[in-house]
Amino acid sequence: MTAAGRVRRLAARVDAATPPGRDRAVDALRALAIAGVIGGHWLVTALVPGQGSGQAVLHDVSPLAAMPALAPVSWIFQTLSVFFLVGGYSAARGYRGGYVSWLRGRLARLARPVAVLVAVWIPVPACLYGVGVPGATIRTLLTLVVSPLWFLGVYAGLTALTPVAMRLAGRLGGFAAAFPAVVVAAADLVRFGLGGPSWVGWVNLPAGWLVPYLLGVAWALGSLRGRRGPALMLAGGAAATAALIVWAGYPASMVGVNGAAISNLNPPTLAAVMFGIAQCGLALLLRDRLARCMRRPLAWALVALANLSAMTLFLWHQTAFITVSSAGLLAGRVPGLLTAPMGPAWIAMRIAWLPVFAAVLSVFWLAFRGLERSRDPRE
C-alpha cells in the first residue's frame, strides 16, 4: 500500500471511530485557534544576536516593530478569543454537577503537560550558564518558553467559575458578556483617559478573557442561535475595534510589539476585547461550513489529532523554535532565522523556516503527547 493509501486508511479509521454526536466544528475551531497562536509566535518572534553588557547576547525582536504596516497580519494570528469561546462552550457542555471531581479532571489535563515542560526546563538555565551562555540570553529564552503559560492560569481560573458563568449566561444569554466588557472599558478609562496607575489594567486579564468565555457558555446553553446574533457581534466588534484604533489611539497590532507604549494583549485592552467579540461572531458564522468540511475523513483526522494533543503543541512550540534557532547559531547569522526582521525578504525567508519549526515540534509531540491522555476514568 502506498503512503497516500495508508494515510487515507488511517483517516477513515479515525472518522469511523468518532462518536456520532461529536461536534466536529467546535474541534475545528479549537485546532484553528491553537494553530493561529503557534503560527503567530513563529512569525513575529526573531532571536537576533547583539551586544549586551559587553557580551554577545540574543535579543527577542518583533518584525512588527520594524514593519508596522504588517499589523493587520496580527488580526489573523491572534486567535485566543476563539480558544476561550470554545473553552467556555466545552466546559458548559461537559458540566453536569459533581463540581470538585469535574474541576479536578479538567485541571489535571492542563497540569500534567505543564509539569513535564517545567521539569524539562528547570535544569536548562544552569546548563546554559555552565557552558558560558550570557544571563541576558538565558532570560530571553526562558521568557519565550514561560510567557505563553499566563493564559493557562487564566483559563484554569475561568474554568473554575463555569457554574457561575452558566447561571449568568442562563439568565442573560450572550448579553452576560457585557459585564466583564464594561469592567475592561472602565479600567482602560482609568489608566489611559484619567492618567491612573498602569497596574489597574491587570484587572483586564481575567475580565477581558471572560468575555469570549461567557459567549461560549451562552452558545452551549442555546443562545446565539441563527446568524443574526453572530453577525451583529462581527459587525459591532469590528466597528468598535476600528473606532478605538482610529480615534482612541489604541495600537493596530493585536499582539504585543517590543518597545510599544501600549500593548493590546498584555494585559488585554478594550480594543482586544472588541476584536475578540468580532472574531467570536465570525467563528459562529463559520460553524456550519466547518461542520461540512469536517465530514471529509482526512480533514477530520488532522483536526482530531491536533485536538488530542492541543496542549502539547501549545506548550512545546516555543521550545521547538528555540531549538532550531540555537542550532542555527552554529552556522552564524542564518537569514530569516537569526537576522533582524527589516523587510519583505525576511518575511519570505521566515515563512520558509516554518516547516522546519513544525518538524522539530513534531518530535516533541511524539515524545509528550501521551501526557494529555488521562489514566483516570473519571476524567
Secondary structure as a PSIPRED ss2 file (coil, helix, strand):
# PSIPRED VFORMAT (PSIPRED V4.0)

   1 M C   1.000  0.000  0.000
   2 T C   1.000  0.000  0.000
   3 A H   0.000  1.000  0.000
   4 A H   0.000  1.000  0.000
   5 G H   0.000  1.000  0.000
   6 R H   0.000  1.000  0.000
   7 V H   0.000  1.000  0.000
   8 R H   0.000  1.000  0.000
   9 R H   0.000  1.000  0.000
  10 L H   0.000  1.000  0.000
  11 A H   0.000  1.000  0.000
  12 A H   0.000  1.000  0.000
  13 R H   0.000  1.000  0.000
  14 V H   0.000  1.000  0.000
  15 D H   0.000  1.000  0.000
  16 A H   0.000  1.000  0.000
  17 A H   0.000  1.000  0.000
  18 T C   1.000  0.000  0.000
  19 P C   1.000  0.000  0.000
  20 P C   1.000  0.000  0.000
  21 G C   1.000  0.000  0.000
  22 R C   1.000  0.000  0.000
  23 D C   1.000  0.000  0.000
  24 R H   0.000  1.000  0.000
  25 A H   0.000  1.000  0.000
  26 V H   0.000  1.000  0.000
  27 D H   0.000  1.000  0.000
  28 A H   0.000  1.000  0.000
  29 L H   0.000  1.000  0.000
  30 R H   0.000  1.000  0.000
  31 A H   0.000  1.000  0.000
  32 L H   0.000  1.000  0.000
  33 A H   0.000  1.000  0.000
  34 I H   0.000  1.000  0.000
  35 A H   0.000  1.000  0.000
  36 G H   0.000  1.000  0.000
  37 V H   0.000  1.000  0.000
  38 I H   0.000  1.000  0.000
  39 G H   0.000  1.000  0.000
  40 G H   0.000  1.000  0.000
  41 H H   0.000  1.000  0.000
  42 W H   0.000  1.000  0.000
  43 L H   0.000  1.000  0.000
  44 V H   0.000  1.000  0.000
  45 T C   1.000  0.000  0.000
  46 A E   0.000  0.000  1.000
  47 L E   0.000  0.000  1.000
  48 V E   0.000  0.000  1.000
  49 P E   0.000  0.000  1.000
  50 G E   0.000  0.000  1.000
  51 Q E   0.000  0.000  1.000
  52 G E   0.000  0.000  1.000
  53 S C   1.000  0.000  0.000
  54 G C   1.000  0.000  0.000
  55 Q E   0.000  0.000  1.000
  56 A E   0.000  0.000  1.000
  57 V E   0.000  0.000  1.000
  58 L E   0.000  0.000  1.000
  59 H E   0.000  0.000  1.000
  60 D E   0.000  0.000  1.000
  61 V E   0.000  0.000  1.000
  62 S C   1.000  0.000  0.000
  63 P H   0.000  1.000  0.000
  64 L H   0.000  1.000  0.000
  65 A H   0.000  1.000  0.000
  66 A H   0.000  1.000  0.000
  67 M C   1.000  0.000  0.000
  68 P H   0.000  1.000  0.000
  69 A H   0.000  1.000  0.000
  70 L H   0.000  1.000  0.000
  71 A H   0.000  1.000  0.000
  72 P H   0.000  1.000  0.000
  73 V H   0.000  1.000  0.000
  74 S H   0.000  1.000  0.000
  75 W H   0.000  1.000  0.000
  76 I H   0.000  1.000  0.000
  77 F H   0.000  1.000  0.000
  78 Q C   1.000  0.000  0.000
  79 T C   1.000  0.000  0.000
  80 L H   0.000  1.000  0.000
  81 S H   0.000  1.000  0.000
  82 V H   0.000  1.000  0.000
  83 F H   0.000  1.000  0.000
  84 F H   0.000  1.000  0.000
  85 L H   0.000  1.000  0.000
  86 V H   0.000  1.000  0.000
  87 G H   0.000  1.000  0.000
  88 G H   0.000  1.000  0.000
  89 Y H   0.000  1.000  0.000
  90 S H   0.000  1.000  0.000
  91 A H   0.000  1.000  0.000
  92 A H   0.000  1.000  0.000
  93 R H   0.000  1.000  0.000
  94 G H   0.000  1.000  0.000
  95 Y C   1.000  0.000  0.000
  96 R C   1.000  0.000  0.000
  97 G C   1.000  0.000  0.000
  98 G C   1.000  0.000  0.000
  99 Y H   0.000  1.000  0.000
 100 V H   0.000  1.000  0.000
 101 S H   0.000  1.000  0.000
 102 W H   0.000  1.000  0.000
 103 L H   0.000  1.000  0.000
 104 R H   0.000  1.000  0.000
 105 G H   0.000  1.000  0.000
 106 R H   0.000  1.000  0.000
 107 L H   0.000  1.000  0.000
 108 A H   0.000  1.000  0.000
 109 R H   0.000  1.000  0.000
 110 L H   0.000  1.000  0.000
 111 A H   0.000  1.000  0.000
 112 R H   0.000  1.000  0.000
 113 P H   0.000  1.000  0.000
 114 V H   0.000  1.000  0.000
 115 A H   0.000  1.000  0.000
 116 V H   0.000  1.000  0.000
 117 L H   0.000  1.000  0.000
 118 V H   0.000  1.000  0.000
 119 A H   0.000  1.000  0.000
 120 V H   0.000  1.000  0.000
 121 W H   0.000  1.000  0.000
 122 I C   1.000  0.000  0.000
 123 P H   0.000  1.000  0.000
 124 V H   0.000  1.000  0.000
 125 P H   0.000  1.000  0.000
 126 A H   0.000  1.000  0.000
 127 C H   0.000  1.000  0.000
 128 L H   0.000  1.000  0.000
 129 Y H   0.000  1.000  0.000
 130 G H   0.000  1.000  0.000
 131 V C   1.000  0.000  0.000
 132 G C   1.000  0.000  0.000
 133 V C   1.000  0.000  0.000
 134 P C   1.000  0.000  0.000
 135 G H   0.000  1.000  0.000
 136 A H   0.000  1.000  0.000
 137 T H   0.000  1.000  0.000
 138 I H   0.000  1.000  0.000
 139 R H   0.000  1.000  0.000
 140 T H   0.000  1.000  0.000
 141 L H   0.000  1.000  0.000
 142 L H   0.000  1.000  0.000
 143 T H   0.000  1.000  0.000
 144 L H   0.000  1.000  0.000
 145 V H   0.000  1.000  0.000
 146 V H   0.000  1.000  0.000
 147 S H   0.000  1.000  0.000
 148 P H   0.000  1.000  0.000
 149 L H   0.000  1.000  0.000
 150 W H   0.000  1.000  0.000
 151 F H   0.000  1.000  0.000
 152 L H   0.000  1.000  0.000
 153 G H   0.000  1.000  0.000
 154 V H   0.000  1.000  0.000
 155 Y H   0.000  1.000  0.000
 156 A H   0.000  1.000  0.000
 157 G H   0.000  1.000  0.000
 158 L H   0.000  1.000  0.000
 159 T H   0.000  1.000  0.000
 160 A H   0.000  1.000  0.000
 161 L C   1.000  0.000  0.000
 162 T H   0.000  1.000  0.000
 163 P H   0.000  1.000  0.000
 164 V H   0.000  1.000  0.000
 165 A H   0.000  1.000  0.000
 166 M H   0.000  1.000  0.000
 167 R H   0.000  1.000  0.000
 168 L H   0.000  1.000  0.000
 169 A H   0.000  1.000  0.000
 170 G H   0.000  1.000  0.000
 171 R H   0.000  1.000  0.000
 172 L H   0.000  1.000  0.000
 173 G H   0.000  1.000  0.000
 174 G H   0.000  1.000  0.000
 175 F H   0.000  1.000  0.000
 176 A H   0.000  1.000  0.000
 177 A H   0.000  1.000  0.000
 178 A H   0.000  1.000  0.000
 179 F H   0.000  1.000  0.000
 180 P H   0.000  1.000  0.000
 181 A H   0.000  1.000  0.000
 182 V H   0.000  1.000  0.000
 183 V H   0.000  1.000  0.000
 184 V H   0.000  1.000  0.000
 185 A H   0.000  1.000  0.000
 186 A H   0.000  1.000  0.000
 187 A H   0.000  1.000  0.000
 188 D H   0.000  1.000  0.000
 189 L H   0.000  1.000  0.000
 190 V H   0.000  1.000  0.000
 191 R H   0.000  1.000  0.000
 192 F H   0.000  1.000  0.000
 193 G H   0.000  1.000  0.000
 194 L C   1.000  0.000  0.000
 195 G C   1.000  0.000  0.000
 196 G C   1.000  0.000  0.000
 197 P C   1.000  0.000  0.000
 198 S H   0.000  1.000  0.000
 199 W H   0.000  1.000  0.000
 200 V H   0.000  1.000  0.000
 201 G H   0.000  1.000  0.000
 202 W H   0.000  1.000  0.000
 203 V H   0.000  1.000  0.000
 204 N H   0.000  1.000  0.000
 205 L H   0.000  1.000  0.000
 206 P H   0.000  1.000  0.000
 207 A H   0.000  1.000  0.000
 208 G H   0.000  1.000  0.000
 209 W H   0.000  1.000  0.000
 210 L H   0.000  1.000  0.000
 211 V H   0.000  1.000  0.000
 212 P H   0.000  1.000  0.000
 213 Y H   0.000  1.000  0.000
 214 L H   0.000  1.000  0.000
 215 L H   0.000  1.000  0.000
 216 G H   0.000  1.000  0.000
 217 V H   0.000  1.000  0.000
 218 A H   0.000  1.000  0.000
 219 W H   0.000  1.000  0.000
 220 A H   0.000  1.000  0.000
 221 L C   1.000  0.000  0.000
 222 G C   1.000  0.000  0.000
 223 S C   1.000  0.000  0.000
 224 L C   1.000  0.000  0.000
 225 R C   1.000  0.000  0.000
 226 G C   1.000  0.000  0.000
 227 R C   1.000  0.000  0.000
 228 R H   0.000  1.000  0.000
 229 G H   0.000  1.000  0.000
 230 P H   0.000  1.000  0.000
 231 A H   0.000  1.000  0.000
 232 L H   0.000  1.000  0.000
 233 M H   0.000  1.000  0.000
 234 L H   0.000  1.000  0.000
 235 A H   0.000  1.000  0.000
 236 G H   0.000  1.000  0.000
 237 G H   0.000  1.000  0.000
 238 A H   0.000  1.000  0.000
 239 A H   0.000  1.000  0.000
 240 A H   0.000  1.000  0.000
 241 T H   0.000  1.000  0.000
 242 A H   0.000  1.000  0.000
 243 A H   0.000  1.000  0.000
 244 L H   0.000  1.000  0.000
 245 I H   0.000  1.000  0.000
 246 V H   0.000  1.000  0.000
 247 W H   0.000  1.000  0.000
 248 A C   1.000  0.000  0.000
 249 G C   1.000  0.000  0.000
 250 Y C   1.000  0.000  0.000
 251 P C   1.000  0.000  0.000
 252 A C   1.000  0.000  0.000
 253 S C   1.000  0.000  0.000
 254 M C   1.000  0.000  0.000
 255 V C   1.000  0.000  0.000
 256 G C   1.000  0.000  0.000
 257 V C   1.000  0.000  0.000
 258 N C   1.000  0.000  0.000
 259 G C   1.000  0.000  0.000
 260 A C   1.000  0.000  0.000
 261 A C   1.000  0.000  0.000
 262 I C   1.000  0.000  0.000
 263 S C   1.000  0.000  0.000
 264 N C   1.000  0.000  0.000
 265 L E   0.000  0.000  1.000
 266 N C   1.000  0.000  0.000
 267 P C   1.000  0.000  0.000
 268 P E   0.000  0.000  1.000
 269 T C   1.000  0.000  0.000
 270 L H   0.000  1.000  0.000
 271 A H   0.000  1.000  0.000
 272 A H   0.000  1.000  0.000
 273 V H   0.000  1.000  0.000
 274 M H   0.000  1.000  0.000
 275 F H   0.000  1.000  0.000
 276 G H   0.000  1.000  0.000
 277 I H   0.000  1.000  0.000
 278 A H   0.000  1.000  0.000
 279 Q H   0.000  1.000  0.000
 280 C H   0.000  1.000  0.000
 281 G H   0.000  1.000  0.000
 282 L H   0.000  1.000  0.000
 283 A H   0.000  1.000  0.000
 284 L H   0.000  1.000  0.000
 285 L H   0.000  1.000  0.000
 286 L C   1.000  0.000  0.000
 287 R H   0.000  1.000  0.000
 288 D H   0.000  1.000  0.000
 289 R H   0.000  1.000  0.000
 290 L H   0.000  1.000  0.000
 291 A H   0.000  1.000  0.000
 292 R H   0.000  1.000  0.000
 293 C H   0.000  1.000  0.000
 294 M C   1.000  0.000  0.000
 295 R C   1.000  0.000  0.000
 296 R C   1.000  0.000  0.000
 297 P H   0.000  1.000  0.000
 298 L H   0.000  1.000  0.000
 299 A H   0.000  1.000  0.000
 300 W H   0.000  1.000  0.000
 301 A H   0.000  1.000  0.000
 302 L H   0.000  1.000  0.000
 303 V H   0.000  1.000  0.000
 304 A H   0.000  1.000  0.000
 305 L H   0.000  1.000  0.000
 306 A H   0.000  1.000  0.000
 307 N H   0.000  1.000  0.000
 308 L H   0.000  1.000  0.000
 309 S C   1.000  0.000  0.000
 310 A H   0.000  1.000  0.000
 311 M H   0.000  1.000  0.000
 312 T H   0.000  1.000  0.000
 313 L H   0.000  1.000  0.000
 314 F H   0.000  1.000  0.000
 315 L H   0.000  1.000  0.000
 316 W H   0.000  1.000  0.000
 317 H H   0.000  1.000  0.000
 318 Q H   0.000  1.000  0.000
 319 T H   0.000  1.000  0.000
 320 A H   0.000  1.000  0.000
 321 F H   0.000  1.000  0.000
 322 I H   0.000  1.000  0.000
 323 T H   0.000  1.000  0.000
 324 V H   0.000  1.000  0.000
 325 S H   0.000  1.000  0.000
 326 S H   0.000  1.000  0.000
 327 A H   0.000  1.000  0.000
 328 G H   0.000  1.000  0.000
 329 L H   0.000  1.000  0.000
 330 L H   0.000  1.000  0.000
 331 A H   0.000  1.000  0.000
 332 G C   1.000  0.000  0.000
 333 R C   1.000  0.000  0.000
 334 V C   1.000  0.000  0.000
 335 P C   1.000  0.000  0.000
 336 G C   1.000  0.000  0.000
 337 L C   1.000  0.000  0.000
 338 L C   1.000  0.000  0.000
 339 T C   1.000  0.000  0.000
 340 A C   1.000  0.000  0.000
 341 P C   1.000  0.000  0.000
 342 M C   1.000  0.000  0.000
 343 G C   1.000  0.000  0.000
 344 P H   0.000  1.000  0.000
 345 A H   0.000  1.000  0.000
 346 W H   0.000  1.000  0.000
 347 I H   0.000  1.000  0.000
 348 A H   0.000  1.000  0.000
 349 M H   0.000  1.000  0.000
 350 R H   0.000  1.000  0.000
 351 I H   0.000  1.000  0.000
 352 A H   0.000  1.000  0.000
 353 W H   0.000  1.000  0.000
 354 L H   0.000  1.000  0.000
 355 P H   0.000  1.000  0.000
 356 V H   0.000  1.000  0.000
 357 F H   0.000  1.000  0.000
 358 A H   0.000  1.000  0.000
 359 A H   0.000  1.000  0.000
 360 V H   0.000  1.000  0.000
 361 L H   0.000  1.000  0.000
 362 S H   0.000  1.000  0.000
 363 V H   0.000  1.000  0.000
 364 F H   0.000  1.000  0.000
 365 W H   0.000  1.000  0.000
 366 L H   0.000  1.000  0.000
 367 A H   0.000  1.000  0.000
 368 F H   0.000  1.000  0.000
 369 R H   0.000  1.000  0.000
 370 G H   0.000  1.000  0.000
 371 L H   0.000  1.000  0.000
 372 E H   0.000  1.000  0.000
 373 R C   1.000  0.000  0.000
 374 S C   1.000  0.000  0.000
 375 R C   1.000  0.000  0.000
 376 D C   1.000  0.000  0.000
 377 P C   1.000  0.000  0.000
 378 R C   1.000  0.000  0.000
 379 E C   1.000  0.000  0.000
